Amino acid sequence: MTPNKILILGGSGFVGRALCEQLVRQHGGAAAITVPSRRPAAHRGLQVLPGLDMIEADVHDAAQLTQLLRGQDLVVNLVAILQGDEAAFERAHVQLPRTLAAACREAGVRRLIHVSALGVGPAAPSRYLRSKTRGEAVLREEAAAELDLTLLRPSVIFGADDQFLNLFAALQAWFPLMPLAGADAQFQPVWVEDVAAAILRCMQDRSTIGKTYELAGPQVLRLGELVKLAGRLSGHERRVLPLPAVLAKAQALLMESLPGEPMMSRDNLASMEVPNIASGTLPGLAELGIQAHAVEPIAAAYLRHGVSKMDVLRRGAHR
């Protein structure tokens, strides 16, 4: 049974929107969903969903977070960043879980579903993965006594509003050749709707407490293959030119220096040193009763009309 009162941190993001829509489809206005945001007006599409309340708040502020948690049955943490320096990763992936655990204790909320990432580990090669590892550790310490915790580790997530396949399609609309760093990096892409369904299943099933799930699709694909697929489905497939390590790092460094959030960073490149695939030693979507969807049939539906050159600039400016 789905809890009545649900707080979703990061609910206005890519996965959060899919989760909120699934919750409303299944329960109508029966479940009271709270989504904090620093800019609620920017998310009008969510505000029209019945039973959903968007509140202006800073979830990094301990007092505000505690107040948001009062009276809630369950909290989902989807807050994550892909780019930033050590301090930014620490704030989003470690300090926020620490603040959240303390706020849960203060507000009397035990049930927490936390979305982490495949590839975590103390010896992981990137700041992103190491900070995700520390965030998990913080919550596990609290879970030993105070929290009913479920951890989810998705692979790269794709879907109609993704910044992954859409980006590669947009780049191929612009450039006649695709020089590609990390072309051989392995991924097991998972559909955003499958991730949302997994979170919803964990909400409903208390037997998931104390477990870690790896959320991955049915196919292991190299980055170069995914780039070619995005180009073909959007109608402008280009030749992919894999870059050797030295040039790959140079490309990532160049992209970091461009205005706006970089499309690729040296930290992203470091993350790709670890295959982004399920280990097979932990439960996954199948154990949650979900049949994972393959990339091509889903991506074909949202890439088939092509992507304009201006989309590259819009995505760089977050518009």
Secondary structure, 3 states (H helix, E strand, C coil): CCCCEEEEECCCCHHHHHHHHHHHHHHCCCCEEEEEECCHHHCHHHHCCCCEEEEECCCCCHHHHHHHHCCCCEEEECCCCCCCCHHHHHHHHHHHHHHHHHHHHHHCCCEEEEECCCCCCCCCCCHHHHHHHHHHHHHHHHHCCCCEEEEEEECCEECCCCCCHHHHHHHHHHCCEEEECCCCCEECCEEHHHHHHHHHHHHHCHHHCCCEEEECCCCCEEHHHHHHHHHHHHCCCCEEEECCHHHHHHHHHHHHHCCCCCCCCHHHHHHCCCCECCCCCCCECHHHCCCCCCHHHHHHHHHCCCCCCHHHHHHHCCC
